[in-house]
């Protein structure tokens, strides 16, 4: 089946300087971050800033993978025209392995359980030592990146092959692959969140933390897709392919997973609050004291109440101005929430912003954006030979 005629070119315009500009910004920001490590007295600041930035791009990349496998397993038709965006994001997930190297190098500064004297003096850390130890931590993360890299590569390469061959049997392969990929991705994402974030305070644990990390990751992928889609439309691209029903559907999912995030975040807090177990409460206590208290309230209002109110009305889900503002805001507050999760381990007495917090975040975000547009511009911007493309274009 040939792709449906829409009078749209599915090729990204050549000669765009977007990629070059993004790579330049990324290189400058990352070099400033590295230089900052040698300049500042508090070396740990670099590692905490980098972990925050890494967690930001990793969460969005994992959210993209989750979106794609869910579309395949449910045989979703509406999302075909926008699916190439998360496919490309997920296919670049191998870069996370490189960005994770500073976290490995800074483990002694980040994770209390890597100190032998601390483990020897703490019975709880001794009990957790079979899991929380440096060799096993490194091995687990190698496994995570191999799993995610393979899932991202398979989904993208098969979709691209379908573009070239128009073989509809590939659609069946993608669906069968996505079935087992969902639990594998879910469990690996949860355990990665335990390793990267929850083990920053090895005395604290939450059985809901993996779902909590998934909720913030999955909520964040929709504003990314919305902003990229609106950027393409602003450039006059895919204006007859990606229609208002598709944008409204993205807005509905954005709204729905905003509510899902609030449900999970509140449930985690409330379960720990009414249980009132000292080692569980302490994690939240550190995050509602000093300047972190204001961030906690800002998360309640900014990550749930504001987007909930803005996206509640049906017409607002297809209002470009409101969607742009809400998307940019959520991507900003996403960084704030990760900062709120990570930084109290480093500076428990109050918020202490560093230049490295900004340079590391800018460097990693622009790097992933540059890699996205570099790959996105080399082929069709939509899965042009997907058997459901025609139905997707004519969605009402």
N, C-alpha and C positions, 0 to 999 in steps of 0.2 A: 504494500500500500504506500503510495506516495503521500508526502505531507500535504495537508490542506492548504490551498492557496489563500493567503491572507493579505497579499500585497506588502508583506513585511519581509525584510531581509533578515535571515537568521544568523548572519555573520556580523561579528563586532567590527566597526569601522577601523580600517588600518590607519596607521600614522598617529594613533592616540598617544599622548605623552603622560597619561595617567600612571602607567606602571613605572616609568622612569622616575617620575616625581615622588611616588610613594617609596620606592627603593632608596632614593636619596634621603628622604626624611627619616626612614627607618635606620639607615646606616649612621646618620648623624646622631640620632637619639640613643642608639645602642652604644656608640663610641663614647658619648658623654657619660652614660651610665657606667661603662667600664672604667673610664678615667676617674669618675667620682669615687669608685672603690679605692683607688690608690691615694686619693686626696683626703677623704673623710677619715676621722679617727675611729668612728664606730663602724667597723667592717660588717657587722651583722646587719646593719641597715640596708646594705646593698642586697643581701640575700633575701631579706623579708620583702623588699620592694620588688625584687625579681619574681619571687614566688607568687606575689599578688598579681603581677602582670601575666605570668605564665598561666595561672589558674583562670584568668579572664579569657584568654584566647583558647585555652583548652576546653573550657566549659561551653563556649559557643561552637567550637568544632565538633564536640561530642553531641551537642544538641542537634547539629546538622545531620550527623550520622543517624541519630534516633529518628529524625523526621523522615529521612529517605526510606529506612527499612519499614517504618510504619506505613508509608504510602504503598510500598510494594505488597506487604502482607495483606493489606485491606483492599488491594486492587483499586485504589482511589483514582478517579478519572479527572476530577477538577484540578488536581495539582500538577498534572503533566507539564503544563506550560511554565511553571515556576520551579520545577524539580531540579533543573540543571544547576540552579544557584546553590542549594545545599549539597548537591553531588560534588561540585567543584570544591566547596569548602571542606567537605569530608575527605576528599581525595588528597588534600594537602596536610592531613593530620600527621604525616610522617615527620614534619618539621618540628612537632612538639618534642620528639625525642632529642633533637639538637637543643631546643630551648630549655630542656630539662637538665642539661649538663651543669649549669651553675647551681641548680638545686642540689645535685649530687655533691658537688664540690663544697657546698655550704652547709651540709647536713649537720656538722658539729655546732654551727651557729644557730641553726633553725630548730633542731630537735633535741630536747632535753635527754631523751632516752639513749642518745649516742654517746653520752658521757659515762665511762665505766665506773667512776667513783660515785655518780648519782645512782646507778643501778645497784651497786653494792650496798648503798645506804637505804634503799627503798624496797621493801618487800613486794609491793605491787608491781614495780618495774621488773623485778626478778621473775615474777609470775608471767609477765607479758613478754619476757625476753625471747622465748622461742619464736614469737611473731615479730616483735619490734627489735630487730637487729639489722645492722647495716648490710651484710651480704644478702639476706632474704629480701630486704627492702629494695635493693637494686635489682635482684632477680625478678621480683614481682612487677616492677615498673618496665623492665625489658619485655616481659610477657604482655603487659597492657598495650604497649606501643606496637608490638607485633600483631596483636589481635586487631587493634583499631586501624593500623596501617593496611592490613589485609582486607578488612571489611570496606574501608574507604576506596582502596584500589579496585576491588572486585566490582563494587557498585558503579563506579565511574567508568571503568574500562569496558564493562559489558554494555552500559548505556551508550558509550561512544561507538562500540562495535555495531550496535543496532542502527546507529546513524548511518554507518557505512554500508551495511549489508541488508538492512530492512528485514532481518530474520526475526519473525515474531516469536520464535521459540525461545529467544533470549529473555523475553518477558516472563516466561515460565521459570527459567533458571533463576532470575532475580527474585521471583516470589518464593521459590523453594529455598533459596539461600537466606532470605530475610527471616524466615520462620525461626530457625535456630539462632540466627544472629541477634534477635531481640533479647533473649535471656542472657546470652553471652555478653552482649554490650551492656545490659543492665547491671549484671553482677560485677563486671570489670570496672564500670564507672563508679559503682558504690564503693568497691574496695580501694579504688584510686583516691576517692574523696577521704576515706579513712586514713590512708597513708599520707596524703599531701597536707590535709587540713586538720582532721580530728586528732592525729597523733602529735600535733604541735603542743597539745596539753595531754600527755599520756595518761593522766589520772582521770580524765573525763571521757565519757562515752555516751553515745545516743544511738539506739537501734534505728532511729528515723533519719540519721544524718545522710545516709546514701540517697534516700528519696528526696530529702531536702536539697541536696546538691543537684540532683536531677531536675527538680522543680525550677531552680534558678537558672539552670542551663537551658532547659527547654523553653522557658519563658523568653529568654534572651535571643533565641534564634529567630523568632518571628519579627521583631523590629529590624534585625539585620536583613531579612528577606524583603521586608516592606521598603526599607530605605534603598536597597539595591534596585528593586523593581521600579520605584519612583524615579530613581536616578536614570535608569534606562529610558523610561517614558519621557523624562525631561530632555533627553538627547534625541528624542524622536525614534527610539528603537522599540520594536515589539508592541507598538501602540494598538495594532489590530489583533494581536495574538494574546497578550495579557490584558484582559478586559476588566471592567468594574466588578463583575461577580467574583473574579479571582482575588482582587484586592480586598473586597469585602470579606471573602472567606478567610484571608490571612488576618484581617482585623478581628473576625469572630474568634479565631483560634488564639490570637493575642489576648483578647479579653478573657476567654475561657481559661487559659493557663495562668493568667494573672490571679484569677480566683483560686485555681488549684495551688499556686504558690502560697497564697495567703492561708489556705486550709492546712497545708503541710507545715509551714513555718509556725503558725499558731498552735497546731497540735503538738509539735515538738516542745514548744515553750510551756504549754499548759500541763503536759504530762510531767515534765520535770518540776514545774512550779508546785503542783499539788502533792507530788511525791515528797518533795522537800528533803531529798537525800543530799547531805553536804557536798560530796565529791561531784554530784551532778549539778547542783545549784551554782557552784563556784564559777563555772564557765560563763554563765549568764551574768553573774554578779560582776565579773571583770568587765563585761560589755555594757553595763548600765551604770557605770561609775565615771566620774570626771567628764571629759569631752565625749566619751563613747556613749554616754546616756543620750546626748542630742542626736547622735547618729542613729541610735536605736529607734527613737521617735520619728526621725526622718525616714527610716526604712518603712515604718508602719504607714506613714502618710504618703510617702513618695513612691513606694514600690507597689502598694495596693490601693489605697484610697484614691489617689489622683488618677492613675490609669483606669481604675474601675469607673469613676465618675465620667471621665472623658470618653470612654469607649462604650458606656452603657447604652446610649442612644443609637438606634440602628443606623441612622444616616451618618453618624460620626465615624462608623467603621469604614466608610468609603470617602471620607472627607480628607483630602490630601494634606491640608494644613494641620489638622488635628493628628493625623497618623504620623506625620513627620515629627511634630513636637513630642508626641508621646513616645515614639520610638527612640529618638535621641535621648530623651529623659531617662527611659528605662535602661539604656545602655550606659548612661552615666551612673545611675543609682546601682547598677549591677557591679560596677567597679567599687563603689562606696561600700556595698555589702561585703564584698570579698575583703576589702581593707578592714572592715569591722570584725570579720571572722579571724583574720590572720594577725593583724598588728598588735592587739592587746597582749599577745605572747611576748612581743619584743618590748613594748612600752606600756606596761600595765597601769601606769600612774596618770596617763592622759594622752590625748591625741598629739602626735608630733609629726607633722608633715615634712617630708624631705623632697628635695629636687629630684632625687632618684625615683621617688614614687611616680612622678610624672614622666620622666625620660624613659624609664623601663616600660611603662604602659604604652606610651606613644610609639616607642620602637617596635614592640611586639605586635601591636595592632596594625601599624602601617606595613610591617613585613607580611603579615597574613593577608592584608588587603592587596598588596602588590602581587603576591603569589596567586591570589584569586583571579585578579584581572589578567594576569599573564596567561593563565590557563584558560580562563573563560573566553578570551579573545581569539583563541587558536582554533576554535571549532564552532559548531552550531550552538546558539544560546538557548535552544530548547531541544528536547529529544525528538528530532524531526520525523523519525520513522516509528515512533511509539504507536501501537495500534489504537490507543485511546486519545491520540492528539486531537482528532477532529471533534470528538465529544467534549474534550476539555476546552477547546477554543469556543465552542458554541454553548458553553454552560450558561444557564439562566438562573 
